[in-house]
Amino acid sequence: MHRARCDTGGRSIRADQQLIRPMNAHFLSRVREAYEMPVTVSALSGPRPLPLVGNLPEFVRGNVSHRVLESWADTYGLTYRFRLPDLDAVATADPAIIDVVLRRRPDDFRRSAVMATVIDEIAPHGVFTAEGERWRRLRKVATRSLNAAYLRQYFTTITKVTGRLVRQWESAATTAGPIDVLDLMMRYTLDVTAALAMGHDLNSLESTGDGLHSRIPTLFPAFGRRLGAPVPYWRYVKLPQDRRLDETVREIEAVVLQSYAKARDRMATGAEPANFLEALVQPLDDEPQITEKEVFGNVLTMLFAGEDTTSAAAAWALHYLAANPDIAAKVRAEADEVLGDQQLPTDPATIGRLKYAEATVNEALRLRPVAPYQVFEPTRDLTLTTRDGTKLFLPAGLTIFALLSYGALRDTERFPDPEAFRPQRWLDGKLPPEALPFAPFGNGPRFCPGRNLALIEATIATSVLARGFDLEEDHSGGPVRERMAFGVFPENLRLRARARL
Ligand code: HEM
């Protein structure tokens, strides 16, 4: 990164230092700081933009924008600028900057306003896009309904859906063709998330044809399409796909409000909450009762944030197990020991003992991070200090891409032999303090509140499937590759499975 210095009226800083030589070192360094003007965004280096489109063509090529951003950081330095058609952006993999951006929320940094508006047009009042006081309140609600005590209550739902997943793999294993892993894992996480968030058993794993189970998965791609659209046409004219989207959202709202009424009745009997909705009924300390709009917004956010992300993580884990039979054998041996003659965990504590399976999921998330970057903006003009001590000026509203997983393949001190799939590193690794960023679930006050739920779901699925089936790679549809669509998903991920029992 270049250093910029203020105009000192033709005198060099060295000349000024000589003037003040008799003064003490501390005072001298204060004077030097005062002279050192922060670097502005325009002084940063970055890829050369094309007229009108800027760096967009390269950014979107191959649907791997996260890898493009990371390779630009390799070329132009940890913090660089680039241009999209209507905005100048900064991307950073600098741990010092990312740490401040993530921690000083919601006061000094917010999520990208453009992104928040597009999400809010589909699913308003959710914690992911909320800011300021509204966020503080919704955050309390979200973290409470996902805390450890409640997760234990949700255990029965999770294992019931996992049982269905195993049956689906059994039936898919007997058919001639390979298994579409992402499809099955999406149905699995959709059923878990809908059961917990909406109090509604969608049973998409065993359902066919049209229904809410087939429409909810269209929400995430619809959002991705809108975010990538050159103009927000839907604000002026609704295409059939936009009308379908509105209908789906209304349908979910009707189901949620119906389930919420039932949740209130059940909680009035003094029962323990068995899903998010029931957890929401109990008022927060010193807070007014959550409104129905907030309940709905919260549920949609959970569907948005929790379903596709977790399915991609579990699918990638299975992909690596198929490619590494020796590691699959270790996952299986652990499951044999922990589960004994039970097919599924029988109590929440059992899941905590599936340590190697969980390490497998963490290692898959390292190599294939589902949310490799997040986009933020400062709420006011700010000057931050980079890792090399340079001061960087960030104007209010600047678009900042924080590369949260840059260190996954580059931090060789923390992850030796970084390209290798080696779950064991999660069981004995120590993190050096000056590490490059690796924060697959974010950090600071807006850290992903669904992390534990995601790990539980993905760990159980990985463990029981590796135990129940011999997995084999299938490249008949082409090589497995990443596709970025707000999150990173596997494409062409097909496996052959043979039941072992
Ligand atoms: C492997 C799965 C998942 C990954 C990789 C993931 C990743 C992330 C990341 C990177 C963020 C942004 C954090 C930040 O800004 O510091 C986030 C936020 C969030 N996630 Fe997750 N997530 C996953 C699963 C889930 C699940 C299962 C749920 C809930 C059911 C969930 C709910 C949320 C919510 C509500 C937020 C917004 C938090 C806030 O703004 O305060 N996530 N997630």
Residues whose N, C-alpha, C, O or C-beta is under 5 A from the ligand:
A	BS01	HEM	V127 F128 R139 A142 M302 A305 G306 T309 T310 A313 V370 A371 A439 P440 F441 G442 N443 P445 R446 F447 C448 P449 G450 R451 L453 A454
